[in-house]
Amino acid sequence: MTQVKTGNPLELPLLTDVGEAIINYLKNARPKTDSDHVFVRQVPPYTNFNPGAVGALVRVHLQKSGIHLEGKKKGSHTLRHSLASRLLEHEIPLPVISEILGHTTTETTMTYLRIDISELRKCALEVAV
């Protein structure tokens, strides 16, 4: 796969359960179409997703789930923020997170990360009285 933003090749591991879900989709749920894309629209015409389709789906499902993101963007970038945060929680190094997100600098990646108070407390120094 080629990273859209950078044009660089991108290869990430495919988790077993995700691979099985994709196989299930291809066997049982993907509409018959001549499209060479894996994921296509689920209503006619069965063509490739348009650029805003994923964001629209995320917004719909966030609303259905009852997750409220007041004052925050709601769309595919919400997934990027969540991924970056989860990777950081699992102590994945920042340069690796940047590569996964397709960023050329770690400074760009920093905009996706929030301060983790529990991790920040581990850095606190004892105050001598």
N, CA, C and O atoms as a GROMACS GRO file, in nm:
protein
  516
    1MET      N    1   0.085  -0.116   0.000
    1MET     CA    2   0.000   0.000   0.000
    1MET      C    3   0.090   0.123   0.000
    1MET      O    4   0.200   0.122   0.055
    2THR      N    5   0.042   0.229  -0.062
    2THR     CA    6   0.116   0.355  -0.065
    2THR      C    7   0.043   0.456   0.022
    2THR      O    8  -0.078   0.476   0.009
    3GLN      N    9   0.118   0.521   0.112
    3GLN     CA   10   0.062   0.624   0.199
    3GLN      C   11   0.022   0.743   0.112
    3GLN      O   12   0.104   0.797   0.038
    4VAL      N   13  -0.104   0.783   0.121
    4VAL     CA   14  -0.156   0.889   0.036
    4VAL      C   15  -0.083   1.021   0.058
    4VAL      O   16  -0.045   1.088  -0.038
    5LYS      N   17  -0.063   1.060   0.184
    5LYS     CA   18  -0.004   1.190   0.213
    5LYS      C   19   0.141   1.202   0.170
    5LYS      O   20   0.183   1.306   0.120
    6THR      N   21   0.219   1.095   0.190
    6THR     CA   22   0.363   1.104   0.164
    6THR      C   23   0.406   1.038   0.033
    6THR      O   24   0.512   1.070  -0.020
    7GLY      N   25   0.324   0.946  -0.019
    7GLY     CA   26   0.361   0.871  -0.138
    7GLY      C   27   0.459   0.760  -0.109
    7GLY      O   28   0.505   0.692  -0.200
    8ASN      N   29   0.490   0.739   0.020
    8ASN     CA   30   0.584   0.634   0.059
    8ASN      C   31   0.510   0.501   0.076
    8ASN      O   32   0.392   0.498   0.112
    9PRO      N   33   0.582   0.391   0.049
    9PRO     CA   34   0.520   0.260   0.072
    9PRO      C   35   0.491   0.242   0.221
    9PRO      O   36   0.567   0.286   0.306
   10LEU      N   37   0.379   0.175   0.251
   10LEU     CA   38   0.339   0.153   0.389
   10LEU      C   39   0.295   0.008   0.404
   10LEU      O   40   0.207  -0.039   0.332
   11GLU      N   41   0.358  -0.061   0.496
   11GLU     CA   42   0.322  -0.200   0.522
   11GLU      C   43   0.304  -0.216   0.672
   11GLU      O   44   0.397  -0.194   0.750
   12LEU      N   45   0.183  -0.256   0.713
   12LEU     CA   46   0.151  -0.275   0.854
   12LEU      C   47   0.104  -0.418   0.876
   12LEU      O   48   0.050  -0.480   0.784
   13PRO      N   49   0.125  -0.471   0.996
   13PRO     CA   50   0.078  -0.608   1.022
   13PRO      C   51  -0.074  -0.614   1.021
   13PRO      O   52  -0.142  -0.517   1.058
   14LEU      N   53  -0.127  -0.726   0.978
   14LEU     CA   54  -0.272  -0.748   0.978
   14LEU      C   55  -0.305  -0.843   1.092
   14LEU      O   56  -0.264  -0.959   1.091
   15LEU      N   57  -0.378  -0.792   1.190
   15LEU     CA   58  -0.417  -0.874   1.303
   15LEU      C   59  -0.508  -0.987   1.255
   15LEU      O   60  -0.587  -0.968   1.162
   16THR      N   61  -0.499  -1.103   1.317
   16THR     CA   62  -0.575  -1.220   1.276
   16THR      C   63  -0.724  -1.193   1.271
   16THR      O   64  -0.790  -1.228   1.174
   17ASP      N   65  -0.779  -1.131   1.377
   17ASP     CA   66  -0.924  -1.108   1.379
   17ASP      C   67  -0.968  -1.010   1.271
   17ASP      O   68  -1.078  -1.021   1.219
   18VAL      N   69  -0.882  -0.913   1.238
   18VAL     CA   70  -0.914  -0.819   1.131
   18VAL      C   71  -0.911  -0.892   0.997
   18VAL      O   72  -1.000  -0.872   0.914
   19GLY      N   73  -0.810  -0.974   0.976
   19GLY     CA   74  -0.801  -1.052   0.853
   19GLY      C   75  -0.922  -1.144   0.835
   19GLY      O   76  -0.976  -1.155   0.725
   20GLU      N   77  -0.964  -1.208   0.943
   20GLU     CA   78  -1.081  -1.295   0.937
   20GLU      C   79  -1.208  -1.215   0.906
   20GLU      O   80  -1.295  -1.263   0.833
   21ALA      N   81  -1.219  -1.095   0.961
   21ALA     CA   82  -1.336  -1.010   0.933
   21ALA      C   83  -1.338  -0.969   0.786
   21ALA      O   84  -1.444  -0.965   0.724
   22ILE      N   85  -1.222  -0.939   0.730
   22ILE     CA   86  -1.214  -0.901   0.588
   22ILE      C   87  -1.253  -1.019   0.500
   22ILE      O   88  -1.327  -1.004   0.403
   23ILE      N   89  -1.202  -1.137   0.534
   23ILE     CA   90  -1.238  -1.257   0.457
   23ILE      C   91  -1.389  -1.281   0.464
   23ILE      O   92  -1.451  -1.310   0.362
   24ASN      N   93  -1.448  -1.268   0.582
   24ASN     CA   94  -1.592  -1.284   0.599
   24ASN      C   95  -1.668  -1.183   0.512
   24ASN      O   96  -1.766  -1.219   0.447
   25TYR      N   97  -1.623  -1.058   0.513
   25TYR     CA   98  -1.686  -0.955   0.430
   25TYR      C   99  -1.679  -0.993   0.282
   25TYR      O  100  -1.778  -0.984   0.210
   26LEU      N  101  -1.560  -1.034   0.237
   26LEU     CA  102  -1.543  -1.068   0.095
   26LEU      C  103  -1.629  -1.187   0.054
   26LEU      O  104  -1.686  -1.189  -0.055
   27LYS      N  105  -1.640  -1.285   0.143
   27LYS     CA  106  -1.719  -1.405   0.112
   27LYS      C  107  -1.869  -1.382   0.124
   27LYS      O  108  -1.946  -1.436   0.044
   28ASN      N  109  -1.911  -1.303   0.222
   28ASN     CA  110  -2.053  -1.299   0.257
   28ASN      C  111  -2.124  -1.165   0.243
   28ASN      O  112  -2.247  -1.161   0.237
   29ALA      N  113  -2.051  -1.057   0.238
   29ALA     CA  114  -2.120  -0.928   0.244
   29ALA      C  115  -2.087  -0.833   0.129
   29ALA      O  116  -2.165  -0.742   0.100
   30ARG      N  117  -1.976  -0.852   0.063
   30ARG     CA  118  -1.937  -0.759  -0.044
   30ARG      C  119  -2.027  -0.778  -0.164
   30ARG      O  120  -2.044  -0.890  -0.213
   31PRO      N  121  -2.087  -0.669  -0.211
   31PRO     CA  122  -2.173  -0.679  -0.330
   31PRO      C  123  -2.091  -0.721  -0.453
   31PRO      O  124  -1.971  -0.695  -0.461
   32LYS      N  125  -2.156  -0.785  -0.546
   32LYS     CA  126  -2.091  -0.822  -0.672
   32LYS      C  127  -2.066  -0.695  -0.752
   32LYS      O  128  -2.157  -0.617  -0.778
   33THR      N  129  -1.940  -0.675  -0.790
   33THR     CA  130  -1.901  -0.555  -0.864
   33THR      C  131  -1.771  -0.581  -0.937
   33THR      O  132  -1.695  -0.671  -0.901
   34ASP      N  133  -1.745  -0.502  -1.038
   34ASP     CA  134  -1.618  -0.511  -1.112
   34ASP      C  135  -1.509  -0.427  -1.048
   34ASP      O  136  -1.396  -0.427  -1.096
   35SER      N  137  -1.540  -0.356  -0.940
   35SER     CA  138  -1.442  -0.270  -0.874
   35SER      C  139  -1.325  -0.354  -0.823
   35SER      O  140  -1.344  -0.464  -0.772
   36ASP      N  141  -1.204  -0.300  -0.835
   36ASP     CA  142  -1.086  -0.369  -0.782
   36ASP      C  143  -1.056  -0.327  -0.638
   36ASP      O  144  -0.956  -0.372  -0.581
   37HIS      N  145  -1.140  -0.242  -0.580
   37HIS     CA  146  -1.124  -0.203  -0.441
   37HIS      C  147  -1.186  -0.310  -0.351
   37HIS      O  148  -1.287  -0.371  -0.386
   38VAL      N  149  -1.126  -0.331  -0.235
   38VAL     CA  150  -1.180  -0.430  -0.141
   38VAL      C  151  -1.314  -0.384  -0.089
   38VAL      O  152  -1.411  -0.461  -0.092
   39PHE      N  153  -1.322  -0.261  -0.041
   39PHE     CA  154  -1.446  -0.210   0.018
   39PHE      C  155  -1.517  -0.121  -0.083
   39PHE      O  156  -1.457  -0.030  -0.141
   40VAL      N  157  -1.644  -0.148  -0.101
   40VAL     CA  158  -1.725  -0.070  -0.194
   40VAL      C  159  -1.855  -0.029  -0.125
   40VAL      O  160  -1.887  -0.076  -0.016
   41ARG      N  161  -1.927   0.060  -0.191
   41ARG     CA  162  -2.057   0.104  -0.138
   41ARG      C  163  -2.148  -0.017  -0.121
   41ARG      O  164  -2.139  -0.114  -0.196
   42GLN      N  165  -2.235  -0.011  -0.021
   42GLN     CA  166  -2.325  -0.122   0.007
   42GLN      C  167  -2.462  -0.104  -0.058
   42GLN      O  168  -2.551  -0.188  -0.044
   43VAL      N  169  -2.479   0.008  -0.130
   43VAL     CA  170  -2.603   0.034  -0.203
   43VAL      C  171  -2.564   0.065  -0.348
   43VAL      O  172  -2.456   0.119  -0.373
   44PRO      N  173  -2.652   0.032  -0.442
   44PRO     CA  174  -2.620   0.059  -0.582
   44PRO      C  175  -2.600   0.208  -0.606
   44PRO      O  176  -2.667   0.288  -0.542
   45PRO      N  177  -2.512   0.246  -0.694
   45PRO     CA  178  -2.420   0.162  -0.768
   45PRO      C  179  -2.303   0.118  -0.678
   45PRO      O  180  -2.254   0.197  -0.597
   46TYR      N  181  -2.260  -0.005  -0.691
   46TYR     CA  182  -2.155  -0.063  -0.605
   46TYR      C  183  -2.018  -0.018  -0.654
   46TYR      O  184  -1.943  -0.095  -0.715
   47THR      N  185  -1.986   0.105  -0.626
   47THR     CA  186  -1.860   0.165  -0.670
   47THR      C  187  -1.772   0.193  -0.549
   47THR      O  188  -1.809   0.166  -0.435
   48ASN      N  189  -1.655   0.246  -0.577
   48ASN     CA  190  -1.560   0.280  -0.470
   48ASN      C  191  -1.620   0.388  -0.380
   48ASN      O  192  -1.703   0.468  -0.423
   49PHE      N  193  -1.576   0.389  -0.255
   49PHE     CA  194  -1.616   0.495  -0.164
   49PHE      C  195  -1.566   0.629  -0.216
   49PHE      O  196  -1.457   0.637  -0.273
   50ASN      N  197  -1.644   0.734  -0.197
   50ASN     CA  198  -1.592   0.867  -0.228
   50ASN      C  199  -1.507   0.912  -0.109
   50ASN      O  200  -1.518   0.853  -0.002
   51PRO      N  201  -1.424   1.015  -0.125
   51PRO     CA  202  -1.331   1.053  -0.016
   51PRO      C  203  -1.396   1.082   0.119
   51PRO      O  204  -1.332   1.060   0.222
   52GLY      N  205  -1.518   1.132   0.123
   52GLY     CA  206  -1.580   1.166   0.250
   52GLY      C  207  -1.662   1.054   0.313
   52GLY      O  208  -1.718   1.072   0.422
   53ALA      N  209  -1.670   0.939   0.247
   53ALA     CA  210  -1.759   0.832   0.294
   53ALA      C  211  -1.718   0.776   0.430
   53ALA      O  212  -1.805   0.752   0.514
   54VAL      N  213  -1.591   0.754   0.451
   54VAL     CA  214  -1.547   0.696   0.579
   54VAL      C  215  -1.579   0.792   0.694
   54VAL      O  216  -1.630   0.750   0.797
   55GLY      N  217  -1.548   0.919   0.675
   55GLY     CA  218  -1.579   1.018   0.778
   55GLY      C  219  -1.727   1.023   0.810
   55GLY      O  220  -1.766   1.034   0.926
   56ALA      N  221  -1.810   1.016   0.707
   56ALA     CA  222  -1.955   1.018   0.727
   56ALA      C  223  -2.000   0.895   0.805
   56ALA      O  224  -2.084   0.906   0.895
   57LEU      N  225  -1.945   0.778   0.772
   57LEU     CA  226  -1.980   0.656   0.845
   57LEU      C  227  -1.939   0.664   0.992
   57LEU      O  228  -2.013   0.622   1.080
   58VAL      N  229  -1.820   0.718   1.016
   58VAL     CA  230  -1.773   0.732   1.155
   58VAL      C  231  -1.868   0.824   1.232
   58VAL      O  232  -1.906   0.793   1.345
   59ARG      N  233  -1.906   0.938   1.173
   59ARG     CA  234  -1.997   1.031   1.239
   59ARG      C  235  -2.131   0.965   1.272
   59ARG      O  236  -2.183   0.982   1.382
   60VAL      N  237  -2.186   0.889   1.178
   60VAL     CA  238  -2.314   0.822   1.200
   60VAL      C  239  -2.304   0.724   1.316
   60VAL      O  240  -2.391   0.720   1.402
   61HIS      N  241  -2.198   0.644   1.318
   61HIS     CA  242  -2.184   0.541   1.421
   61HIS      C  243  -2.146   0.599   1.557
   61HIS      O  244  -2.184   0.544   1.660
   62LEU      N  245  -2.073   0.709   1.559
   62LEU     CA  246  -2.048   0.778   1.686
   62LEU      C  247  -2.179   0.827   1.745
   62LEU      O  248  -2.203   0.813   1.865
   63GLN      N  249  -2.263   0.884   1.661
   63GLN     CA  250  -2.391   0.934   1.708
   63GLN      C  251  -2.479   0.818   1.758
   63GLN      O  252  -2.540   0.828   1.864
   64LYS      N  253  -2.486   0.708   1.682
   64LYS     CA  254  -2.566   0.592   1.722
   64LYS      C  255  -2.516   0.530   1.853
   64LYS      O  256  -2.594   0.479   1.932
   65SER      N  257  -2.385   0.536   1.875
   65SER     CA  258  -2.326   0.474   1.993
   65SER      C  259  -2.346   0.556   2.119
   65SER      O  260  -2.329   0.505   2.230
   66GLY      N  261  -2.384   0.681   2.102
   66GLY     CA  262  -2.403   0.767   2.218
   66GLY      C  263  -2.274   0.833   2.265
   66GLY      O  264  -2.272   0.898   2.370
   67ILE      N  265  -2.166   0.817   2.189
   67ILE     CA  266  -2.040   0.882   2.224
   67ILE      C  267  -2.051   1.030   2.188
   67ILE      O  268  -2.078   1.065   2.073
   68HIS      N  269  -2.031   1.116   2.287
   68HIS     CA  270  -2.042   1.260   2.264
   68HIS      C  271  -1.902   1.321   2.261
   68HIS      O  272  -1.824   1.305   2.355
   69LEU      N  273  -1.874   1.390   2.156
   69LEU     CA  274  -1.744   1.456   2.140
   69LEU      C  275  -1.767   1.605   2.124
   69LEU      O  276  -1.730   1.665   2.023
   70GLU      N  277  -1.828   1.664   2.225
   70GLU     CA  278  -1.860   1.807   2.219
   70GLU      C  279  -1.736   1.890   2.190
   70GLU      O  280  -1.633   1.875   2.255
   71GLY      N  281  -1.749   1.976   2.093
   71GLY     CA  282  -1.640   2.067   2.058
   71GLY      C  283  -1.524   2.002   1.986
   71GLY      O  284  -1.424   2.067   1.959
   72LYS      N  285  -1.536   1.874   1.953
   72LYS     CA  286  -1.428   1.805   1.883
   72LYS      C  287  -1.475   1.762   1.746
   72LYS      O  288  -1.595   1.745   1.722
   73LYS      N  289  -1.380   1.745   1.656
   73LYS     CA  290  -1.415   1.698   1.522
   73LYS      C  291  -1.467   1.556   1.531
   73LYS      O  292  -1.422   1.477   1.614
   74LYS      N  293  -1.562   1.525   1.445
   74LYS     CA  294  -1.620   1.392   1.444
   74LYS      C  295  -1.604   1.336   1.303
   74LYS      O  296  -1.669   1.384   1.210
   75GLY      N  297  -1.520   1.238   1.286
   75GLY     CA  298  -1.498   1.180   1.155
   75GLY      C  299  -1.379   1.088   1.159
   75GLY      O  300  -1.341   1.039   1.265
   76SER      N  301  -1.320   1.064   1.043
   76SER     CA  302  -1.210   0.967   1.036
   76SER      C  303  -1.089   1.013   1.117
   76SER      O  304  -1.011   0.929   1.163
   77HIS      N  305  -1.071   1.144   1.136
   77HIS     CA  306  -0.958   1.190   1.218
   77HIS      C  307  -0.976   1.149   1.365
   77HIS      O  308  -0.878   1.137   1.438
   78THR      N  309  -1.100   1.128   1.407
   78THR     CA  310  -1.125   1.079   1.542
   78THR      C  311  -1.058   0.942   1.559
   78THR      O  312  -1.002   0.913   1.664
   79LEU      N  313  -1.064   0.860   1.454
   79LEU     CA  314  -1.000   0.728   1.459
   79LEU      C  315  -0.848   0.742   1.464
   79LEU      O  316  -0.782   0.665   1.533
   80ARG      N  317  -0.794   0.838   1.392
   80ARG     CA  318  -0.649   0.860   1.394
   80ARG      C  319  -0.602   0.904   1.533
   80ARG      O  320  -0.499   0.858   1.582
   81HIS      N  321  -0.679   0.994   1.595
   81HIS     CA  322  -0.645   1.038   1.731
   81HIS      C  323  -0.649   0.920   1.827
   81HIS      O  324  -0.560   0.904   1.910
   82SER      N  325  -0.753   0.837   1.816
   82SER     CA  326  -0.766   0.721   1.905
   82SER      C  327  -0.652   0.623   1.884
   82SER      O  328  -0.595   0.572   1.980
   83LEU      N  329  -0.618   0.596   1.759
   83LEU     CA  330  -0.508   0.504   1.729
   83LEU      C  331  -0.378   0.556   1.788
   83LEU      O  332  -0.305   0.482   1.854
   84ALA      N  333  -0.348   0.683   1.765
   84ALA     CA  334  -0.224   0.741   1.817
   84ALA      C  335  -0.220   0.731   1.970
   84ALA      O  336  -0.117   0.696   2.027
   85SER      N  337  -0.331   0.760   2.034
   85SER     CA  338  -0.337   0.754   2.182
   85SER      C  339  -0.318   0.611   2.232
   85SER      O  340  -0.243   0.588   2.327
   86ARG      N  341  -0.385   0.515   2.168
   86ARG     CA  342  -0.372   0.375   2.212
   86ARG      C  343  -0.229   0.324   2.192
   86ARG      O  344  -0.176   0.252   2.277
   87LEU      N  345  -0.167   0.360   2.081
   87LEU     CA  346  -0.029   0.318   2.057
   87LEU      C  347   0.064   0.376   2.163
   87LEU      O  348   0.152   0.307   2.214
   88LEU      N  349   0.044   0.503   2.198
   88LEU     CA  350   0.126   0.567   2.301
   88LEU      C  351   0.104   0.499   2.435
   88LEU      O  352   0.200   0.477   2.510
   89GLU      N  353  -0.022   0.465   2.468
   89GLU     CA  354  -0.052   0.394   2.594
   89GLU      C  355   0.021   0.260   2.601
   89GLU      O  356   0.056   0.214   2.710
   90HIS      N  357   0.043   0.198   2.486
   90HIS     CA  358   0.114   0.069   2.481
   90HIS      C  359   0.265   0.089   2.463
   90HIS      O  360   0.338  -0.004   2.427
   91GLU      N  361   0.309   0.213   2.488
   91GLU     CA  362   0.451   0.248   2.488
   91GLU      C  363   0.520   0.225   2.354
   91GLU      O  364   0.638   0.190   2.349
   92ILE      N  365   0.444   0.245   2.246
   92ILE     CA  366   0.503   0.241   2.113
   92ILE      C  367   0.579   0.372   2.094
   92ILE      O  368   0.523   0.478   2.121
   93PRO      N  369   0.705   0.367   2.048
   93PRO     CA  370   0.784   0.490   2.033
   93PRO      C  371   0.720   0.588   1.934
   93PRO      O  372   0.658   0.548   1.836
   94LEU      N  373   0.736   0.716   1.963
   94LEU     CA  374   0.677   0.822   1.882
   94LEU      C  375   0.714   0.810   1.733
   94LEU      O  376   0.626   0.827   1.649
   95PRO      N  377   0.842   0.782   1.697
   95PRO     CA  378   0.873   0.770   1.554
   95PRO      C  379   0.794   0.658   1.485
   95PRO      O  380   0.760   0.669   1.367
   96VAL      N  381   0.765   0.551   1.558
   96VAL     CA  382   0.687   0.441   1.500
   96VAL      C  383   0.542   0.485   1.480
   96VAL      O  384   0.482   0.456   1.377
   97ILE      N  385   0.487   0.556   1.578
   97ILE     CA  386   0.350   0.609   1.565
   97ILE      C  387   0.344   0.703   1.444
   97ILE      O  388   0.249   0.698   1.366
   98SER      N  389   0.445   0.788   1.430
   98SER     CA  390   0.450   0.880   1.315
   98SER      C  391   0.448   0.804   1.183
   98SER      O  392   0.378   0.842   1.090
   99GLU      N  393   0.526   0.698   1.177
   99GLU     CA  394   0.532   0.618   1.054
   99GLU      C  395   0.397   0.552   1.025
   99GLU      O  396   0.353   0.550   0.910
  100ILE      N  397   0.332   0.499   1.127
  100ILE     CA  398   0.202   0.435   1.109
  100ILE      C  399   0.099   0.535   1.058
  100ILE      O  400   0.018   0.503   0.971
  101LEU      N  401   0.103   0.658   1.112
  101LEU     CA  402   0.008   0.761   1.070
  101LEU      C  403   0.047   0.826   0.937
  101LEU      O  404  -0.030   0.902   0.880
  102GLY      N  405   0.168   0.794   0.889
  102GLY     CA  406   0.212   0.851   0.762
  102GLY      C  407   0.267   0.990   0.771
  102GLY      O  408   0.269   1.064   0.672
  103HIS      N  409   0.313   1.028   0.889
  103HIS     CA  410   0.370   1.160   0.908
  103HIS      C  411   0.519   1.158   0.880
  103HIS      O  412   0.586   1.059   0.910
  104THR      N  413   0.571   1.265   0.823
  104THR     CA  414   0.714   1.273   0.796
  104THR      C  415   0.792   1.327   0.914
  104THR      O  416   0.914   1.311   0.922
  105THR      N  417   0.721   1.392   1.009
  105THR     CA  418   0.788   1.442   1.129
  105THR      C  419   0.707   1.404   1.253
  105THR      O  420   0.585   1.388   1.247
  106THR      N  421   0.777   1.389   1.365
  106THR     CA  422   0.708   1.358   1.490
  106THR      C  423   0.629   1.479   1.540
  106THR      O  424   0.535   1.463   1.618
  107GLU      N  425   0.668   1.600   1.498
  107GLU     CA  426   0.594   1.719   1.539
  107GLU      C  427   0.449   1.713   1.489
  107GLU      O  428   0.358   1.752   1.561
  108THR      N  429   0.429   1.664   1.369
  108THR     CA  430   0.294   1.649   1.316
  108THR      C  431   0.216   1.549   1.401
  108THR      O  432   0.098   1.570   1.431
  109THR      N  433   0.281   1.441   1.438
  109THR     CA  434   0.215   1.337   1.519
  109THR      C  435   0.174   1.390   1.655
  109THR      O  436   0.071   1.350   1.709
  110MET      N  437   0.252   1.481   1.710
  110MET     CA  438   0.222   1.535   1.843
  110MET      C  439   0.084   1.601   1.847
  110MET      O  440   0.022   1.606   1.953
  111THR      N  441   0.035   1.653   1.734
  111THR     CA  442  -0.097   1.716   1.734
  111THR      C  443  -0.208   1.614   1.756
  111THR      O  444  -0.319   1.651   1.793
  112TYR      N  445  -0.178   1.486   1.734
  112TYR     CA  446  -0.277   1.381   1.753
  112TYR      C  447  -0.278   1.324   1.894
  112TYR      O  448  -0.368   1.249   1.931
  113LEU      N  449  -0.179   1.359   1.973
  113LEU     CA  450  -0.164   1.298   2.105
  113LEU      C  451  -0.209   1.394   2.215
  113LEU      O  452  -0.192   1.516   2.205
  114ARG      N  453  -0.264   1.338   2.318
  114ARG     CA  454  -0.308   1.414   2.435
  114ARG      C  455  -0.216   1.379   2.552
  114ARG      O  456  -0.152   1.274   2.553
  115ILE      N  457  -0.209   1.467   2.647
  115ILE     CA  458  -0.128   1.441   2.766
  115ILE      C  459  -0.193   1.330   2.847
  115ILE      O  460  -0.312   1.336   2.878
  116ASP      N  461  -0.114   1.230   2.881
  116ASP     CA  462  -0.161   1.119   2.964
  116ASP      C  463  -0.119   1.151   3.107
  116ASP      O  464  -0.002   1.136   3.143
  117ILE      N  465  -0.214   1.196   3.189
  117ILE     CA  466  -0.184   1.241   3.326
  117ILE      C  467  -0.118   1.131   3.408
  117ILE      O  468  -0.024   1.158   3.482
  118SER      N  469  -0.166   1.007   3.398
  118SER     CA  470  -0.106   0.899   3.479
  118SER      C  471   0.040   0.876   3.441
  118SER      O  472   0.123   0.850   3.529
  119GLU      N  473   0.072   0.886   3.314
  119GLU     CA  474   0.212   0.870   3.272
  119GLU      C  475   0.294   0.992   3.312
  119GLU      O  476   0.410   0.979   3.349
  120LEU      N  477   0.233   1.110   3.305
  120LEU     CA  478   0.302   1.232   3.343
  120LEU      C  479   0.338   1.230   3.492
  120LEU      O  480   0.444   1.278   3.530
  121ARG      N  481   0.250   1.174   3.576
  121ARG     CA  482   0.276   1.165   3.720
  121ARG      C  483   0.400   1.081   3.749
  121ARG      O  484   0.471   1.106   3.847
  122LYS      N  485   0.428   0.981   3.665
  122LYS     CA  486   0.546   0.896   3.684
  122LYS      C  487   0.676   0.977   3.668
  122LYS      O  488   0.781   0.938   3.718
  123CYS      N  489   0.666   1.091   3.598
  123CYS     CA  490   0.784   1.174   3.576
  123CYS      C  491   0.805   1.278   3.685
  123CYS      O  492   0.909   1.345   3.689
  124ALA      N  493   0.708   1.291   3.773
  124ALA     CA  494   0.717   1.395   3.878
  124ALA      C  495   0.832   1.364   3.974
  124ALA      O  496   0.858   1.249   4.007
  125LEU      N  497   0.898   1.468   4.017
  125LEU     CA  498   1.008   1.454   4.112
  125LEU      C  499   0.958   1.483   4.253
  125LEU      O  500   0.865   1.561   4.272
  126GLU      N  501   1.020   1.419   4.350
  126GLU     CA  502   0.987   1.445   4.490
  126GLU      C  503   1.030   1.586   4.525
  126GLU      O  504   1.136   1.632   4.482
  127VAL      N  505   0.949   1.655   4.603
  127VAL     CA  506   0.981   1.790   4.645
  127VAL      C  507   1.043   1.780   4.784
  127VAL      O  508   0.983   1.728   4.877
  128ALA      N  509   1.166   1.832   4.795
  128ALA     CA  510   1.234   1.832   4.924
  128ALA      C  511   1.185   1.950   5.007
  128ALA      O  512   1.182   2.064   4.959
  129VAL      N  513   1.148   1.923   5.131
  129VAL     CA  514   1.096   2.028   5.220
  129VAL      C  515   1.200   2.066   5.322
  129VAL      O  516   1.176   2.152   5.405
   0.00000   0.00000   0.00000
